[in-house]
C-alpha cells in the first residue's frame, strides 16, 4: 500500500502558534548578531535554517499559544516559522504554554536584567578535536592545551532540556561571556553591563533569543550566622562577614514545575569569599555551576599526592573555565579568611583502592562551626583531633552508603570510571565505598557535634541519586533521635532555605 501523497491543508487564519521544542540557536559574535543559524531536531532528522534577529525575537515571544493578530505580526510570518520547523501551530488554543508565560518577559533593553531562571549553563572547551561541551571529570592530560571555547545556554521546561543557544565562535568571545555571566543576576543595569561593543552584542543576542528577564534578588544577608543546604552535597556557610560555598551545584528553575520544592537560585548566590571542593566527582566539582561565580573567586581543591593517569584533573578543569585563583590544599592545612578558619581534614573512602585526591573541611567561626565530610568512610583519629580543638555546631555527614563491586556493569555504579585500572580478578569484589546512616551517626557522635544532618544523598527531587546509593538524611535523623540524651540532635534542613543552628 502506497503512502498518501495528499497535500497538507493550509494553516487557517485563526490558528494559534507557539515556538517549537528541540531548537539550537548559534550565536556568532564574530559575524554579528543580526542573524542566527538554527538547527531543529525532527523525527525525519535535523533541519537547518536561519532567522533574522527580528524573527528570533518574535519566536522568543511565542511562549504561549496565540494568533497572528495577538502576536502583532502577519499570519504569513508565523506560517514561515512553522515551515522552517521553528514553531508549532494548532487549530485550537492548547494549554501547554512555555516558561515565558509565567515569568515577565524582557520588555526593553533598559534597567536591570538577569539570565532566565530556567537556563542552565554548559561550558564549551576548545581542544585539538574542536569545540565541544566540556567533559565532566576529565582525566589527566585530556585537557592539555585546552581553553574555554564558549558557553551553551540550555533552556528547560518541566525539568527537561528543550532548547539550546550555543556561543562558540572564538576564545576571545568565550571570555567575554565568562566575565559577563556572574553579573546577570538582576542587580546590574543593561547600560552598566553593555560597557563594551562585544558585551552589548552578546546581551542583545541573549535578549533576542529570550534568555534574559527581570529578576528581584533576595534581601542582602544581614550578617547572622546561618547555613543553607543547596541539595545533595552543596552548602553555603555564612558567618562573621564571610560566605563560603562547599561543593556547589545549581539547577534550573522551571515555572510551571512537576516538583514540590524549588531549587536554590544560582543567580542569588551573591559575593563568595571561597569555594571548597571535597573531591573531583561531578556532583561535587561541577564546572558549569562555577561559571556563575566571578573568575577571581578563590577555589580550593585537594592536592594530589601522586599523579596518576586515571585521576580527575581538577586544576586543569578549573583553568579551562578561566578561573583565576585555584589553590591546592594538603591535609591539616589551615585557610584563614578573616575571623573564619577552615581546617582541611583527610578524607578516606570512595577510592576503589586507587590514589585519589579528597578532603573534608571544618569551617570555624565564633558563632558557627560546621564540618562537611561528603562521601567519605570513617576516620576516628581525624574526628578525635578536631574534637579536641573545636566544638562542632553542625556536622554534615554523608549518608549515601554507596556500595558496589569494584567495577559494576555499565550504568549501575560509579566504578565504571576507573574500571580500566581495576585488576580483573577484583572487578566482581564488593566494596563499601561511603558511610551510610548508621556509620555517619557514629561519626557525628565522635565529633561531639551538637547537631547533625545527613547529606550528599540527593535529598530534594531535582537531585538524582545513583542505583548504588542506599541512605537518606531522614534515616540518619531517625537514628539520632533514637540515640537519646547526649547524642547529636538531628537538624531538619530544607533545601535552598537558610537556617540558623539553635543555641544550647
Backbone torsions as a table, in degrees:
resi	resn	phi	psi	omega
1	UNK	NA	126.4	-177.7
2	UNK	-79.2	146.3	175.7
3	UNK	-66.6	149.6	-179.5
4	UNK	-65.4	140.0	177.5
5	UNK	-106.4	17.5	-177.8
6	UNK	-62.4	141.8	178.2
7	UNK	-83.1	134.0	179.8
8	UNK	-62.6	140.9	178.9
9	UNK	-66.8	155.0	178.2
10	UNK	-64.6	154.7	178.9
11	UNK	-73.9	123.4	-175.8
12	UNK	-65.0	155.7	-176.8
13	UNK	-65.7	-25.0	-179.6
14	UNK	-96.3	15.2	178.5
15	UNK	-67.0	154.6	172.7
16	UNK	-106.1	155.4	-174.0
17	UNK	-133.2	151.7	175.5
18	UNK	-151.3	149.0	-178.8
19	UNK	-65.4	154.9	-173.4
20	UNK	-89.5	161.6	169.7
21	UNK	-86.2	170.5	173.6
22	UNK	64.4	43.8	176.6
23	UNK	-110.7	140.3	173.0
24	UNK	-121.3	121.5	178.4
25	UNK	-101.4	137.7	-177.9
26	UNK	-109.1	117.5	179.6
27	UNK	-97.7	119.7	-179.8
28	UNK	-123.9	92.5	-178.1
29	UNK	-65.8	-24.5	178.9
30	UNK	-64.9	-29.5	-178.2
31	UNK	-101.3	-4.9	-178.6
32	UNK	101.5	171.3	-174.6
33	UNK	-120.8	28.7	177.1
34	UNK	-90.2	-6.0	178.6
35	UNK	-154.0	145.4	-178.9
36	UNK	-126.1	132.0	168.4
37	UNK	-74.7	141.1	-176.1
38	UNK	-133.2	131.6	173.6
39	UNK	-109.0	138.4	178.5
40	UNK	-125.2	125.3	177.4
41	UNK	-87.4	126.5	178.1
42	UNK	-135.0	167.5	-178.3
43	UNK	-56.7	-33.8	-178.2
44	UNK	-84.3	-1.1	-179.2
45	UNK	126.7	-169.2	-178.3
46	UNK	-94.3	136.8	174.1
47	UNK	-113.8	153.7	-178.8
48	UNK	-124.0	140.3	175.9
49	UNK	-152.5	-172.9	173.7
50	UNK	-142.0	151.8	179.2
51	UNK	-126.9	142.4	170.4
52	UNK	-71.5	164.8	178.5
53	UNK	-59.8	-36.2	178.4
54	UNK	-66.2	-42.5	178.6
55	UNK	-65.0	-39.4	178.7
56	UNK	-63.8	-40.7	178.5
57	UNK	-65.4	-41.0	176.2
58	UNK	-60.3	-44.6	-179.3
59	UNK	-63.5	-40.1	-179.2
60	UNK	-64.6	-25.7	178.5
61	UNK	-80.9	-12.3	-178.8
62	UNK	-84.7	53.4	177.7
63	UNK	-83.6	-17.4	175.5
64	UNK	-125.1	155.2	-179.3
65	UNK	-67.9	127.8	-178.6
66	UNK	-154.1	155.6	177.0
67	UNK	-81.0	170.1	177.9
68	UNK	-61.3	-40.5	179.3
69	UNK	-61.6	-41.7	-179.5
70	UNK	-67.7	-31.5	178.3
71	UNK	-80.8	-13.1	178.8
72	UNK	75.5	29.1	179.8
73	UNK	-134.8	174.6	178.8
74	UNK	-77.8	152.9	177.6
75	UNK	-58.7	-39.5	-177.4
76	UNK	-63.5	-33.3	179.0
77	UNK	-63.2	-42.3	-179.8
78	UNK	-72.5	-36.9	175.5
79	UNK	-60.8	-38.5	178.6
80	UNK	-62.5	-39.1	177.9
81	UNK	-65.7	-37.9	176.9
82	UNK	-63.5	-44.7	-177.1
83	UNK	-63.8	-23.0	179.4
84	UNK	-99.7	15.1	176.6
85	UNK	64.0	24.0	179.4
86	UNK	-99.7	-14.0	-179.0
87	UNK	-140.6	155.9	172.9
88	UNK	-105.8	158.6	175.9
89	UNK	-135.6	161.3	-179.8
90	UNK	-151.3	147.8	175.9
91	UNK	-80.2	-8.7	174.9
92	UNK	-118.1	-169.7	175.3
93	UNK	-114.1	92.3	-177.7
94	UNK	-62.8	165.4	-177.8
95	UNK	-96.9	-6.7	-176.1
96	UNK	-86.4	83.2	175.6
97	UNK	-87.0	177.3	-175.7
98	UNK	-112.4	178.6	-172.0
99	UNK	-51.9	-40.1	-176.6
100	UNK	-63.1	-19.3	179.0
101	UNK	-70.6	-27.3	-175.4
102	UNK	-97.2	-17.4	178.9
103	UNK	-120.1	149.2	-177.1
104	UNK	-63.8	130.4	178.1
105	UNK	-75.4	162.9	178.0
106	UNK	-81.5	106.5	-173.4
107	UNK	-80.1	-22.5	179.3
108	UNK	-160.5	160.4	177.9
109	UNK	-86.7	56.8	177.0
110	UNK	-138.3	155.8	178.1
111	UNK	77.6	-169.2	-176.4
112	UNK	-78.4	139.4	-177.6
113	UNK	-132.0	157.2	179.1
114	UNK	-143.6	157.9	169.7
115	UNK	-67.1	144.9	-180.0
116	UNK	-61.3	146.5	-176.5
117	UNK	-71.0	-20.6	-179.2
118	UNK	-90.9	14.0	-178.6
119	UNK	-104.8	127.3	169.1
120	UNK	-104.5	155.1	-178.3
121	UNK	-105.4	143.0	169.9
122	UNK	-128.6	128.1	176.1
123	UNK	-74.9	141.5	171.8
124	UNK	-105.6	136.4	179.7
125	UNK	-116.1	136.9	175.6
126	UNK	-99.9	120.9	177.5
127	UNK	-127.0	-172.1	178.3
128	UNK	-64.6	-17.3	-179.0
129	UNK	-92.2	-4.0	-179.5
130	UNK	122.2	-162.0	-178.8
131	UNK	-113.4	117.1	-175.2
132	UNK	-142.2	164.7	175.3
133	UNK	-53.8	135.3	-178.2
134	UNK	-63.5	127.3	179.4
135	UNK	-71.3	128.4	173.5
136	UNK	-73.3	148.4	-179.1
137	UNK	56.3	53.6	178.9
138	UNK	-70.4	139.6	178.7
139	UNK	-78.5	161.8	-179.7
140	UNK	-57.4	133.2	178.3
141	UNK	92.1	-20.6	-175.0
142	UNK	-73.3	-19.2	179.5
143	UNK	-111.4	15.9	176.2
144	UNK	-58.0	129.6	-179.8
145	UNK	65.2	17.3	175.3
146	UNK	-82.6	156.3	174.8
147	UNK	-144.8	165.0	176.8
148	UNK	-65.1	123.4	-176.3
149	UNK	-106.0	-9.0	-179.2
150	UNK	157.9	-167.2	-177.6
151	UNK	-138.8	138.8	173.2
152	UNK	-108.4	119.7	178.0
153	UNK	-95.4	115.8	-173.7
154	UNK	-109.0	114.3	179.7
155	UNK	-90.5	137.8	-177.4
156	UNK	-117.9	145.3	171.2
157	UNK	-132.6	127.8	179.2
158	UNK	50.2	46.3	176.3
159	UNK	63.4	25.8	179.0
160	UNK	-130.4	133.7	176.3
161	UNK	-69.1	125.3	-175.5
162	UNK	-124.4	-17.0	-178.6
163	UNK	-153.9	151.8	-176.9
164	UNK	-134.6	141.0	170.7
165	UNK	-123.5	120.6	-172.0
166	UNK	-110.7	115.7	171.0
167	UNK	-102.2	110.3	-176.3
168	UNK	-154.3	43.0	-175.4
169	UNK	-85.6	-35.4	-178.0
170	UNK	-165.8	164.6	-178.4
171	UNK	-67.2	-33.9	-179.0
172	UNK	-63.3	-45.8	-179.7
173	UNK	-73.8	-24.6	173.0
174	UNK	-62.8	-40.6	177.8
175	UNK	-69.3	-34.5	174.7
176	UNK	-58.0	-45.5	178.9
177	UNK	-66.2	-43.1	-178.3
178	UNK	-60.0	-39.2	178.5
179	UNK	-70.6	-31.1	-174.4
180	UNK	-82.4	-34.8	-171.7
181	UNK	-54.4	-46.2	-179.3
182	UNK	-63.9	-18.1	-178.4
183	UNK	-86.9	-9.6	-178.2
184	UNK	-87.9	59.7	-175.5
185	UNK	-116.0	6.7	178.6
186	UNK	90.3	2.4	-178.9
187	UNK	-106.0	-1.0	-175.3
188	UNK	-121.4	139.6	177.3
189	UNK	-74.1	151.0	177.7
190	UNK	-57.4	-42.9	-178.3
191	UNK	-60.5	-37.7	177.7
192	UNK	-68.5	-41.9	-178.1
193	UNK	-69.2	-36.2	-176.3
194	UNK	-87.2	53.6	-173.6
195	UNK	-79.7	-13.3	177.1
196	UNK	-132.4	159.2	178.0
197	UNK	-58.3	-36.6	-178.7
198	UNK	-69.0	-40.8	176.9
199	UNK	-63.7	-43.0	179.7
200	UNK	-61.5	-41.4	179.5
201	UNK	-63.0	-43.4	179.8
202	UNK	-65.1	-43.7	178.6
203	UNK	-62.5	-39.7	178.1
204	UNK	-63.2	-41.7	178.2
205	UNK	-64.0	-44.9	179.6
206	UNK	-62.1	-38.9	178.1
207	UNK	-67.2	-41.4	179.7
208	UNK	-61.0	-32.3	-177.6
209	UNK	-92.6	8.6	175.9
210	UNK	72.2	28.1	-176.3
211	UNK	-99.5	2.5	178.1
212	UNK	-117.7	155.4	178.1
213	UNK	-156.8	175.6	170.4
214	UNK	-83.9	147.4	179.5
215	UNK	-151.2	133.7	177.9
216	UNK	-102.7	106.7	179.2
217	UNK	-65.3	161.3	177.7
218	UNK	-68.9	166.4	177.0
219	UNK	-58.6	149.7	178.7
220	UNK	-59.5	149.3	177.0
221	UNK	-57.6	132.8	-177.1
222	UNK	-88.6	3.5	175.9
223	UNK	94.2	-6.3	179.8
224	UNK	-68.6	150.1	178.1
225	UNK	-73.3	122.6	-177.4
226	UNK	-157.2	168.5	179.7
227	UNK	-138.5	144.5	177.3
228	UNK	-125.0	122.7	172.5
229	UNK	-84.2	123.5	-176.2
230	UNK	-88.3	-2.8	-170.5
231	UNK	101.4	146.8	-177.3
232	UNK	53.0	-116.1	-175.5
233	UNK	-106.6	7.3	-177.3
234	UNK	-80.9	134.9	179.6
235	UNK	-137.1	140.2	169.6
236	UNK	-118.4	114.6	178.2
237	UNK	-98.4	130.8	178.7
238	UNK	-134.5	116.5	177.7
239	UNK	-169.2	149.5	174.2
240	UNK	53.8	37.4	176.8
241	UNK	78.3	4.7	-178.2
242	UNK	-116.1	144.7	179.1
243	UNK	-128.0	118.5	-171.5
244	UNK	-126.3	130.8	176.9
245	UNK	-101.4	140.3	172.5
246	UNK	-120.3	124.4	174.4
247	UNK	46.6	55.6	-175.4
248	UNK	-75.6	136.2	170.3
249	UNK	-134.8	125.4	-179.3
250	UNK	-108.6	149.8	-174.7
251	UNK	-124.5	155.3	175.7
252	UNK	-69.9	146.9	177.5
253	UNK	-108.1	121.8	-177.0
254	UNK	-106.8	138.0	173.0
255	UNK	-133.8	111.8	1.1
256	UNK	-76.0	174.9	-176.7
257	UNK	-142.3	156.8	173.1
258	UNK	-88.8	-8.5	-172.8
259	UNK	-92.1	150.0	177.9
260	UNK	-84.1	-20.7	-175.1
261	UNK	-116.5	141.0	-179.5
262	UNK	-94.5	128.3	178.9
263	UNK	-64.4	162.0	171.1
264	UNK	-61.4	134.2	-178.7
265	UNK	-84.1	110.1	-177.8
266	UNK	-58.6	-21.5	178.1
267	UNK	-70.8	-18.3	-175.6
268	UNK	-98.9	13.9	-174.9
269	UNK	-66.4	-32.1	176.5
270	UNK	71.4	-173.4	-178.8
271	UNK	-64.9	133.7	-178.0
272	UNK	-120.9	132.7	-179.0
273	UNK	-86.4	-25.8	179.5
274	UNK	-165.1	149.9	171.5
275	UNK	-118.7	129.6	179.2
276	UNK	-110.7	123.7	-179.9
277	UNK	-109.0	125.0	-178.1
278	UNK	-77.8	-42.0	179.2
279	UNK	-163.0	179.3	-165.9
280	UNK	-88.9	1.7	177.8
281	UNK	-64.4	147.5	-170.2
282	UNK	-71.6	-9.3	172.7
283	UNK	-90.7	7.2	175.6
284	UNK	-127.0	-42.6	172.6
285	UNK	-108.7	95.7	-174.8
286	UNK	-113.3	100.6	-173.9
287	UNK	-62.2	-33.0	-177.7
288	UNK	-66.7	-37.4	176.7
289	UNK	-68.8	-37.4	-179.2
290	UNK	-69.1	-15.9	175.8
291	UNK	-65.7	-15.9	178.4
292	UNK	-82.3	-6.7	-179.0
293	UNK	-101.6	148.3	176.4
294	UNK	-56.4	150.0	-174.8
295	UNK	-62.0	-27.9	-176.9
296	UNK	-91.1	11.4	175.4
297	UNK	-67.0	126.6	178.7
298	UNK	-66.8	128.3	178.6
299	UNK	-122.0	119.5	-177.5
300	UNK	-100.0	129.3	-178.7
301	UNK	-130.3	156.7	177.5
302	UNK	-65.8	138.9	172.2
303	UNK	-80.3	137.6	-179.9
304	UNK	-85.8	121.6	-177.7
305	UNK	-68.5	-38.1	179.5
306	UNK	-134.6	123.3	-176.7
307	UNK	-77.0	125.2	179.3
308	UNK	-132.0	151.5	-174.8
309	UNK	-67.6	-22.1	-177.2
310	UNK	-83.0	-8.7	-174.3
311	UNK	-75.3	153.1	171.9
312	UNK	-73.4	128.3	-179.1
313	UNK	-85.9	81.2	-173.4
314	UNK	-63.5	-46.1	-177.9
315	UNK	-62.3	-47.2	-178.6
316	UNK	-65.2	-34.0	176.1
317	UNK	-59.9	-44.1	-179.0
318	UNK	-71.5	-37.4	175.5
319	UNK	-63.3	-35.8	-178.5
320	UNK	-64.6	-34.1	177.1
321	UNK	-90.4	19.5	169.0
322	UNK	69.2	28.9	171.9
323	UNK	-72.7	140.6	-175.3
324	UNK	-96.3	-26.8	-172.8
325	UNK	-124.7	90.0	178.9
326	UNK	-111.7	118.1	-173.8
327	UNK	-119.8	123.4	177.3
328	UNK	-89.2	137.9	-175.6
329	UNK	-126.4	150.6	-179.8
330	UNK	-106.3	161.2	176.3
331	UNK	-57.1	137.8	178.9
332	UNK	70.0	8.4	170.4
333	UNK	-69.8	152.4	178.5
334	UNK	-119.0	137.2	178.0
335	UNK	-113.0	118.6	-178.7
336	UNK	-98.9	117.6	179.1
337	UNK	-121.4	80.7	-176.5
338	UNK	62.4	-122.7	-179.4
339	UNK	-87.3	7.8	179.5
340	UNK	-114.7	132.5	177.4
341	UNK	-114.1	132.1	174.5
342	UNK	-108.0	122.9	175.8
343	UNK	-101.1	123.2	179.4
344	UNK	-87.3	116.3	-175.3
345	UNK	-109.3	155.2	176.0
346	UNK	-62.8	153.5	179.7
347	UNK	-130.0	126.3	178.1
348	UNK	-123.4	143.0	178.4
349	UNK	117.4	168.7	179.0
350	UNK	49.8	46.9	-176.6
351	UNK	-123.1	-5.8	177.7
352	UNK	54.9	25.2	-178.8
353	UNK	76.4	11.8	-177.9
354	UNK	-105.6	170.2	178.5
355	UNK	-91.8	100.1	-179.6
356	UNK	-118.5	152.4	-178.8
357	UNK	-92.3	117.0	-178.4
358	UNK	-143.6	146.4	176.5
359	UNK	-143.1	149.0	164.7
360	UNK	-104.2	164.5	-177.3
361	UNK	-136.4	133.4	166.6
362	UNK	-106.5	126.3	-179.6
363	UNK	-112.7	115.7	-171.5
364	UNK	-117.2	128.4	169.3
365	UNK	-138.6	163.7	-176.6
366	UNK	-55.5	-37.7	-174.9
367	UNK	-102.1	-10.1	-178.2
368	UNK	-157.4	121.6	175.5
369	UNK	-125.4	125.3	179.7
370	UNK	-126.0	160.1	175.6
371	UNK	-130.6	137.6	-179.4
372	UNK	-130.3	116.4	-176.5
373	UNK	-114.4	3.8	172.4
374	UNK	50.6	-126.9	-169.5
375	UNK	-97.5	31.3	-172.2
376	UNK	-86.2	167.3	164.9
377	UNK	-93.0	-173.3	-173.1
378	UNK	-83.6	144.1	175.4
379	UNK	-135.6	80.1	-174.0
380	UNK	-54.7	-37.0	-178.6
381	UNK	-66.6	-31.1	176.1
382	UNK	-66.6	-46.6	-177.6
383	UNK	-65.3	-37.1	178.3
384	UNK	-63.6	-42.6	-179.6
385	UNK	-65.7	-42.5	179.2
386	UNK	-67.1	-39.7	-177.9
387	UNK	-62.7	-32.9	-179.3
388	UNK	-66.0	-27.2	-175.9
389	UNK	-107.0	-29.7	-172.0
390	UNK	-127.3	148.4	169.4
391	UNK	-101.4	111.3	-175.9
392	UNK	-81.0	121.0	178.0
393	UNK	-76.8	-40.5	-176.5
394	UNK	-143.5	122.3	176.3
395	UNK	-102.3	118.1	169.6
396	UNK	-87.7	109.7	-176.2
397	UNK	-117.8	129.9	-178.2
398	UNK	-66.1	136.3	-177.8
399	UNK	-129.1	21.6	-179.9
400	UNK	-60.9	-36.4	-176.7
401	UNK	61.0	30.1	-176.4
402	UNK	-59.6	130.0	179.4
403	UNK	-145.4	137.8	-176.4
404	UNK	-166.0	177.4	170.7
405	UNK	-77.2	165.5	-179.7
406	UNK	-58.6	-28.6	176.2
407	UNK	-144.5	95.5	-179.5
408	UNK	-73.2	162.1	170.4
409	UNK	-56.3	149.6	-176.4
410	UNK	-52.1	131.4	176.3
411	UNK	91.7	-5.6	-175.6
412	UNK	-106.1	-7.7	-177.3
413	UNK	-159.9	178.2	-179.5
414	UNK	-82.0	-26.3	-171.2
415	UNK	-66.9	-11.5	177.2
416	UNK	-52.7	-34.8	-176.0
417	UNK	-62.0	-30.6	-175.8
418	UNK	-109.9	7.7	-171.4
419	UNK	-55.6	-36.1	-177.1
420	UNK	-67.3	-14.7	-178.5
421	UNK	-108.4	5.1	177.6
422	UNK	-95.9	126.4	178.0
423	UNK	-56.1	139.5	-175.7
424	UNK	-55.7	-37.3	-177.4
425	UNK	-69.7	-12.3	179.8
426	UNK	-105.4	-5.0	-171.4
427	UNK	-65.0	-27.2	178.1
428	UNK	-99.5	11.8	178.6
429	UNK	-86.1	130.1	-176.4
430	UNK	-77.5	141.6	-179.6
431	UNK	-138.7	138.1	174.3
432	UNK	-89.4	110.8	-171.0
433	UNK	-86.4	-38.7	-172.2
434	UNK	-138.5	157.6	175.1
435	UNK	-65.0	143.4	169.3
436	UNK	-101.9	-172.3	-177.0
437	UNK	-57.2	-40.9	-178.0
438	UNK	-63.1	-48.6	-179.2
439	UNK	-64.9	-39.4	-176.5
440	UNK	-73.8	-25.7	173.3
441	UNK	-61.9	-39.3	177.5
442	UNK	-70.1	-37.4	176.9
443	UNK	-57.3	-47.9	-179.8
444	UNK	-60.1	-39.7	178.5
445	UNK	-67.9	-42.4	179.2
446	UNK	-62.0	-31.6	177.6
447	UNK	-75.7	-16.4	-173.4
448	UNK	70.0	27.6	-177.2
449	UNK	-67.5	142.7	175.9
450	UNK	-72.6	-41.3	-179.8
451	UNK	-132.3	158.4	177.7
452	UNK	-142.9	151.8	177.4
453	UNK	-141.0	130.4	178.5
454	UNK	-85.2	123.0	-175.5
455	UNK	-134.8	-167.2	-178.6
456	UNK	59.0	29.4	178.1
457	UNK	-138.3	48.1	-179.8
458	UNK	73.5	-105.8	-179.4
459	UNK	108.4	-98.3	177.3
460	UNK	-68.2	158.6	-172.7
461	UNK	-65.7	-17.8	179.0
462	UNK	-82.1	-5.3	175.9
463	UNK	-102.9	109.8	-177.8
464	UNK	-77.6	154.0	175.1
465	UNK	-120.5	153.7	-176.7
466	UNK	-83.0	163.0	179.6
467	UNK	-56.0	-36.8	-174.7
468	UNK	-85.9	-2.9	176.8
469	UNK	-80.2	141.7	-172.9
470	UNK	-137.8	1.0	-176.6
471	UNK	-116.9	169.5	178.8
472	UNK	-148.8	161.9	178.5
473	UNK	-68.6	-27.7	177.0
474	UNK	-65.0	-38.7	178.6
475	UNK	-66.2	-40.4	176.9
476	UNK	-63.0	-43.6	-179.5
477	UNK	-58.5	-41.7	179.0
478	UNK	-63.0	-41.5	179.3
479	UNK	-64.6	-40.2	-179.6
480	UNK	-67.4	-39.7	178.4
481	UNK	-63.8	-37.2	-178.5
482	UNK	-74.5	-16.4	-176.4
483	UNK	-72.8	-22.7	174.4
484	UNK	87.4	-170.7	-176.7
485	UNK	-58.5	144.2	178.7
486	UNK	89.3	-18.5	178.6
487	UNK	-82.6	156.8	173.1
488	UNK	-55.5	145.0	179.2
489	UNK	-93.5	145.1	175.4
490	UNK	-73.1	140.6	175.1
491	UNK	-111.9	124.0	-175.4
492	UNK	-88.6	92.5	178.8
493	UNK	-91.2	143.7	175.4
494	UNK	-109.6	129.1	-177.5
495	UNK	-55.3	135.7	175.8
496	UNK	75.6	4.6	-179.0
497	UNK	-112.0	118.8	177.4
498	UNK	-61.0	144.2	-178.4
499	UNK	-141.8	146.4	172.7
500	UNK	-96.0	144.0	174.3
501	UNK	-81.9	122.2	-177.0
502	UNK	-58.3	146.6	173.5
503	UNK	-76.0	161.1	178.8
504	UNK	-63.0	NA	NA
